């Protein structure tokens, strides 16, 4: 069964304290690995898609990387506005269906 | 920016009542997805459509849930009869290939 597991469940950082979120997956024939950000009361907002091991993508203070078994979302010098739940999802080859992890709730304190 | 629009944003009703949730996908997107989000299970796919045709509804309780796309600008998810365990946030997403773009959901409470 396809599975996506995120860790930690929750993470508290001080402003400026860099860290990484982990997403491990067992999705047969992974077609793409997706990162979303979700704010309270809102729907997930698309951040990145990664397609092959070794690929990296960046957006402001966020950088996503992909290996054959996991993906990392690195947050450099975070600010309070980066506080959100970050969701990881995998899609299987030949399908548009996404399997989501349960997310990491990030809190950045000023 | 184009957005997926969901209505209503909140719905509180009593057990046994029919519930209808609506979604307007982003213009030009050919796939529409319905998800349910709970604290315990996270985001779960209920059903999805491509070019208005249902492709997969294996995540949906068939006896009480139904999903349709009457036209390209409207997708509906119905629950009849509703039960307290259906309380959750229901999201619609649309896309053209990938990625999927989400609406802000319907928060459903069944008393």
Interface residues (C-beta under 8 A of the other chain):
Chain A: X32 X34 X36 X41 X42 X43 X44 X45 X46 X49 X87 X89 X91 X96 X97 X98 X99 X100 X101 X102 X103
Chain B: X4 X31 X33 X42 X43 X44 X45 X48 X50 X56 X91 X93 X95 X97 X98 X99 X100 X101 X102 X103 X104 X105
